[in-house]
Amino acid sequence: MPFPEQQVEWMLANRAKILQYAFVPQLLVAVALLSLAYFTGKTDVHLLFNGARAPGKIVGFQPRQLHTHRNPSSNGVYGRTLYLPIVEFEALGDKVRFEERKLVAHGEGIGWPVTVLYDPNNVSMAMIDRPFWNWIPWAPALAIGAFLVLVSLKGLFVFLVFAPPTPDVATGTQK
């Protein structure tokens, strides 16, 4: 493997060629981020645009085991226990319970009042309405992915329209 000085030298010598193809990794990262945004945010977006709000309260917590590698200095337990809130609210005359996918703040406990955002056509699709946390993690991934799509499409356009000149071997000039 060459030393870093040689790699840097090669990259500086081939800067134009590297930048010419920079749109490829940008597009790959954009597709990954947009996929992440879609799969983590499709329910949240649906509820934000089509949902109704109702008062609810936290009626319990469901323990979930988060599996991680054991730290050698730990007590021998693999992972950590997280507690997801179980929320109850009334929709269309029926009491509905659901398990929130996101953790609650430390100050919230059993009996704590919350605002619930739910789909009136499918009341089992619900979440706790939190102004800022409704947009996490999918909105930043969507914004960065959309930006990278625009940048990579610009790079693709430049690559296709403004192709670098090819040398003419017969005359020694560039076409």
Steps between C-alpha positions, in 0.01 A plus 500: 500500500643838406581753764248785554729749326481296181122471525463873555731567207294268277174664611632849431624390157160345417279760667292573189425132436406439865268801509350395167367179660418644846129492418496119528569472876281807559211327326556176693498682835191696393313177418600352837386811691172528308431130567567555870268802500223308323505192722533690829263784415214371286269449800603829662441696178162336452397594854636854473301573185185289553488445875273628773605598851350371821594520867647184645705377790784262564358189669810284517840414364605201293859383559705432188844345500755688288758242403857623489839348545597451861749743640776308683461729801122454521298276727474219244164601353488526125324816394284743684131522586299787354143584594255604229179672617158347458253781428122498531268748330140524387418509129154483348352388832743210551794475735816417306839387631824498307870468564700809408808424289706786642621534855347764725685764697611424855228716656213301352352210691182300547197729493689774317275682250613504136355612169447213258515532122297220336344401170117527524462223240739265683517588869769237563740726308593760761791676667563752773493847346829676573564810289874449442535124546229424242761585236787287636676297347339511159489875419877569524567189289244621245650850484860379462395232250305750288797737501735220392261398221508855363879520526551160339254577218693819431822295491340246266378781273848653489649157432262429210488845340849630556702188428875557538689548175658186360851522356539452124795266462558589132542875544594515868215739580181464697155473345 
